[in-house]
Amino acid sequence: MKKYNSSTSSMRHVCLIDKKILSNNNKSIPINKITVFLGKKHSGRNNSGHITVFTKGKQHPRYYRYIDFKRCVNNIPGIIYSNQYDPNRSAFISLVFFKNGIVSYIISVQQLCIGDIIYSRKGIYLDEISYNKGDNSQLLYFPISSVIHNLELWPHKGSIYIRSAGTYGVILKKLFFLNKVLIELPSKNLFYASIFSKATLGIVSNPQHKNIILGKAGRKRWLGMKSNVRGVAMNPVDHPHGGGEGKRSADSFKKSPWGKILRWKNKRKIKLFDLV
């Protein structure tokens, strides 16, 4: 973490990530074939100009780096060329050059340095060989109590779990008769995934992301986030909580901006993939 001198009131409590641990600018230039320029943002409005997504505003132009969440290059060594900052996610990313000439971005692993060799192994038990952090394989070949991230829900569909900064999961048990693996998620929930799903060894990089203090509202606007206006401060035409005399709202029940009652609603709509 990097703290700044309190030269102004907006810099007094600022605490940001020190990017000196990342590669220099020459190695961090986006590669055209695996990046795309996002261009102009619509700031949460539709083609009529009406706000359809709240708390979203205009942000600084950025490039989107295509991340290889499937790790398709199997049993071919890849070397870490650079560790870079990605404005589209909380974790850092790594640029990998494989021996067959393929170049791709992956989610960077904590303590994974430039020059390290990683593999996406297929059909090899990891407890029978020497393996490194950043190696990718199916859950079938991981030993129990392995620390993993980039977890797939369905085989060959790409990882969707445990991808944010500093997170990791733990393999607790294998159920071969069900083809399932019991995994503890970062939220301490237990989760059954397919035994043929892929995951990556190690902890996601940038664990200090949760300690960032932006210091001023303007820096948050640069990131595309806008302040959230309370419903009771709006007019009745804008929100069900709006109107009334003083701080008295028109309705006694808590509602969404579209008029749905939220008082007795279960916030968790879909349960995780539990089959036992």
C-alpha positions in Angstrom: 0.0 0.0 0.0 1.1 3.6 -0.7 0.0 6.5 1.5 0.3 10.2 0.4 1.2 13.4 2.3 -1.8 15.4 3.4 -1.0 18.4 1.1 -4.8 18.8 0.5 -7.9 17.7 2.3 -8.7 15.2 -0.5 -5.2 13.6 -0.1 -5.2 13.3 3.7 -6.6 9.8 4.0 -5.7 8.4 0.5 -4.3 4.9 0.5 -3.8 3.2 -2.9 -2.0 0.2 -4.2 1.7 0.7 -4.9 2.1 -0.4 -8.6 5.9 -0.5 -8.4 5.5 -4.3 -7.9 4.1 -4.5 -11.5 6.0 -4.4 -14.8 7.2 -1.2 -16.4 5.2 0.7 -19.0 7.0 -0.9 -22.0 5.8 -4.4 -20.9 2.3 -3.2 -20.0 1.2 -2.0 -23.5 -2.0 -3.7 -24.5 -1.7 -6.3 -27.3 -4.1 -5.6 -30.1 -5.1 -9.2 -30.8 -6.3 -9.8 -27.2 -7.6 -6.4 -26.3 -10.5 -4.2 -27.5 -11.1 -0.5 -26.9 -14.4 0.0 -25.1 -14.9 3.5 -26.4 -17.8 5.7 -25.4 -19.9 4.7 -22.4 -23.6 5.3 -22.1 -23.5 6.0 -18.4 -26.3 3.7 -17.5 -28.8 5.3 -19.9 -30.8 3.8 -22.7 -31.3 5.1 -26.3 -34.0 7.6 -24.9 -31.6 9.0 -22.3 -33.5 7.6 -19.4 -31.5 6.1 -16.5 -31.8 2.3 -16.5 -28.8 1.5 -14.3 -28.5 3.4 -11.1 -25.2 4.6 -9.5 -23.4 4.3 -12.9 -21.8 7.3 -14.6 -19.2 8.3 -17.2 -15.8 6.8 -16.6 -12.3 7.1 -18.0 -11.7 5.4 -21.4 -10.2 2.0 -21.0 -9.1 -1.1 -22.9 -10.6 -4.5 -22.1 -8.1 -7.4 -22.0 -9.5 -10.8 -22.9 -8.7 -13.2 -20.1 -8.1 -16.9 -20.8 -10.5 -18.3 -18.2 -10.6 -21.7 -20.0 -6.8 -22.2 -20.0 -7.0 -24.1 -23.3 -3.3 -24.5 -24.0 -2.7 -28.0 -22.4 0.6 -29.5 -21.4 2.7 -26.7 -23.0 4.9 -24.6 -20.8 4.2 -20.9 -20.6 6.5 -18.1 -19.2 5.2 -15.1 -17.3 6.3 -12.1 -19.3 4.8 -9.3 -17.3 2.4 -8.6 -14.4 0.0 -5.7 -15.2 -2.8 -3.6 -13.8 -6.2 -4.3 -15.3 -8.8 -1.5 -14.9 -11.7 -3.9 -15.4 -11.1 -6.1 -12.4 -9.7 -6.0 -8.8 -7.0 -8.5 -9.4 -3.8 -8.1 -11.4 -3.3 -9.9 -14.7 -0.3 -11.7 -16.2 0.8 -11.8 -19.8 1.9 -15.4 -20.7 4.0 -16.5 -23.7 3.5 -20.2 -24.5 6.2 -22.3 -26.3 3.9 -22.9 -29.3 3.6 -19.1 -29.9 0.2 -18.4 -28.3 -0.1 -15.3 -26.1 -2.8 -14.8 -23.5 -3.7 -13.0 -20.4 -4.5 -14.9 -17.1 -5.5 -13.8 -13.6 -2.2 -13.2 -11.8 -1.4 -15.5 -8.8 0.1 -14.2 -5.6 3.9 -14.6 -5.4 4.0 -15.5 -9.2 7.0 -13.6 -10.6 8.2 -12.7 -14.0 10.0 -15.6 -15.6 8.1 -18.4 -13.8 6.9 -21.3 -15.8 3.3 -22.4 -15.6 1.3 -25.3 -17.2 -2.3 -26.1 -18.0 -2.0 -29.8 -17.3 -4.4 -32.4 -18.6 -4.6 -36.0 -17.4 -1.7 -35.7 -14.8 -2.0 -36.2 -11.1 -0.5 -33.1 -9.4 0.5 -35.0 -6.3 2.9 -37.2 -8.4 4.9 -34.4 -9.9 6.4 -31.1 -8.8 4.0 -28.3 -9.6 4.0 -24.5 -9.1 1.5 -21.9 -8.3 -0.5 -20.9 -11.4 -0.8 -24.4 -12.8 -4.2 -25.3 -14.0 -5.9 -28.7 -14.1 -9.1 -30.6 -13.4 -10.2 -31.0 -9.8 -9.9 -34.8 -10.2 -6.1 -34.4 -10.2 -5.7 -32.0 -7.3 -4.9 -33.4 -3.8 -7.2 -32.7 -1.0 -6.7 -29.4 1.0 -5.3 -27.7 -2.1 -5.8 -23.9 -2.3 -7.4 -23.0 -5.6 -9.0 -20.1 -7.6 -10.5 -19.6 -11.1 -13.0 -22.4 -10.5 -15.4 -23.6 -13.2 -19.0 -24.6 -12.6 -19.3 -26.8 -15.6 -16.4 -28.4 -17.5 -15.1 -26.5 -20.5 -17.3 -23.5 -19.8 -14.7 -21.2 -18.3 -14.1 -20.2 -14.7 -16.7 -18.1 -13.0 -15.9 -18.5 -9.2 -13.1 -17.2 -7.0 -11.7 -14.6 -9.4 -11.6 -11.4 -7.3 -8.5 -10.0 -5.6 -7.1 -12.0 -2.7 -9.7 -14.8 -2.8 -9.1 -18.5 -2.7 -11.0 -21.8 -2.2 -10.1 -25.0 -0.5 -10.8 -28.6 -1.6 -12.3 -30.5 1.3 -13.5 -33.8 -0.1 -13.9 -35.8 -3.3 -17.1 -37.8 -3.9 -16.2 -40.2 -6.8 -19.5 -42.0 -6.8 -21.2 -38.6 -7.6 -18.4 -37.1 -9.7 -18.4 -34.1 -7.3 -15.8 -32.2 -5.2 -16.7 -30.4 -2.0 -15.1 -26.9 -2.0 -15.1 -24.2 0.6 -15.7 -20.8 -1.1 -14.2 -17.5 0.2 -17.6 -16.8 1.7 -17.2 -20.0 3.9 -20.1 -21.6 2.0 -19.7 -25.2 0.9 -20.1 -25.8 -2.8 -20.2 -29.0 -4.9 -18.5 -28.7 -8.3 -18.0 -31.2 -11.0 -14.9 -33.3 -10.6 -14.0 -32.6 -14.2 -14.1 -28.8 -13.8 -10.8 -26.9 -14.0 -9.2 -24.7 -11.4 -5.9 -23.0 -10.8 -3.5 -23.5 -7.9 -2.8 -20.5 -5.6 -4.3 -17.3 -4.3 -5.5 -14.5 -6.5 -3.1 -11.5 -6.5 -3.6 -8.1 -5.0 -4.9 -9.1 -1.5 -4.6 -5.5 -0.3 -7.4 -4.3 -2.7 -9.9 -4.3 0.2 -7.8 -1.6 2.1 -7.9 1.0 -0.7 -9.1 4.4 0.4 -10.0 6.6 -2.5 -10.1 9.8 -0.5 -12.5 11.9 -2.6 -15.7 11.5 -4.6 -14.0 12.5 -7.8 -11.7 9.5 -7.9 -14.7 7.3 -7.6 -16.4 9.1 -10.5 -13.3 8.4 -12.6 -14.0 4.7 -12.0 -17.6 5.0 -13.4 -19.4 5.0 -10.0 -21.9 7.7 -9.1 -23.5 8.6 -5.8 -26.6 6.7 -4.7 -29.6 9.0 -4.0 -32.0 7.9 -1.3 -35.5 7.0 -2.4 -37.0 9.2 0.4 -35.3 12.2 -1.1 -37.0 11.8 -4.5 -40.4 12.7 -5.8 -43.2 10.2 -6.0 -42.9 9.9 -9.7 -39.2 8.7 -9.3 -39.4 6.3 -6.5 -42.1 4.6 -4.3 -40.4 6.1 -1.2 -40.7 9.6 -2.5 -43.1 12.4 -1.5 -44.7 13.0 1.8 -44.4 15.8 4.3 -40.9 16.2 5.7 -39.1 12.9 6.1 -42.4 11.0 6.1 -42.6 8.6 3.1 -45.7 7.8 1.2 -45.4 4.0 1.7 -44.7 2.2 5.0 -43.1 -0.9 3.3 -39.6 -1.0 1.8 -39.8 -1.2 -2.0 -37.5 -1.3 -4.9 -37.5 1.6 -7.5 -40.0 -0.5 -9.5 -42.5 -0.9 -6.7 -41.7 -4.5 -5.5 -41.9 -5.1 -1.8 -38.6 -6.1 -0.3 -39.5 -6.5 3.4 -40.0 -10.3 3.5 -38.1 -11.1 0.3 -35.3 -13.7 0.5 -32.3 -11.9 -1.1 -30.7 -15.2 -2.1 -32.6 -16.2 -5.3 -30.6 -19.1 -6.6 -28.8 -21.7 -4.4 -25.4 -22.9 -5.3 -25.0 -26.1 -7.2 -25.8 -28.6 -4.4 -26.8 -32.1 -5.4 -26.3 -34.0 -2.2 
